[in-house]
Amino acid sequence: MKDTILIDSYAQIKHNQNGKFRAAVRSSVLDLLSLKHKILGDEEVLKTPRIQFLYFHHIFQDELKNFENLLEYLSKDHVFISHSEAVDRLLTDRVDKPYIAWSSDDGIQNNMLAAKALNKYGASCCFYINPASIGLTDVEKIKHFCREKLEMPPVAFLSWNEVELLQRQGHEIGNHTFKHDMVSQLTQEQFEEDFLKADTILTQKCGPIKHFAYTYGRFENFTKPAFKFVMNNGYQSCISASRGCHINGKGMLNKNKVFLRRDQIIADWNLSHIKHFLIKGVQELDYNTNFLPKSLD
Ligand SMILES: [Zn+2]
């Protein structure tokens, strides 16, 4: 869709962002931490066998080069596997290499550009989408959805044809709720209704859905009864957006107890800053982070 009201570059998002001073401070801190890793040779830890889930929301044209550089860098020490394979390897205790499984939330149209880059590296991605925004063409509705649900300027969303194309390219589709409400602000009944609505539509359009990513991603944005409901509906996994990666080594895991973590990537970020988050994740690698956090239990 070509519409000047919809943004089509990451530069436009940065331009509209508040807190430029805070961003500059954050960047300086990350520069220092990256320097420390360089001096200590910490990058070696990235060769540690583990399952690392990485996700992004968007890859705009002006982020593409950086995204390809990141893929190139990660492909040297990691094996890219599908979301389903990553979950299966973790549950069956087959985490024998450094694995990365990609996913993306919100179904933004430039996911097609991301897929093109991922395809070059044979990397399968799980696209977590909201049926309420897929195929939206009404600019007022797009503006409303982006402002109210995604807290970002208006962007184009994938069409159902594009979703199908992603599947044909070997990517997976996951449930990200029907209309991107915050689960912790819904009653259990409202959540169940929304979840089943999304599941029914996605199953009709894409076939059986096995993975769920709840919206907003912090632990406090989700609830234990909602987690139980998802898993009781035959799903294989439920994923947050809290940083951290996974290791097993203690045998089979019960999927109904496993709660996944992911690291967000903004391709525009400096590569050394992304490395910092990955290194930190490995340094804090702990068997217990495979499970529901205490705050949700
Ligand atoms: Zn989302």
Boltz pocket constraint, residues with backbone or C-beta under 6 A from the ligand:
constraints:
  - pocket:
      binder: B
      contacts: [[A, 105], [A, 106], [A, 176], [A, 180], [A, 214], [A, 215], [A, 216]]
      max_distance: 6.0
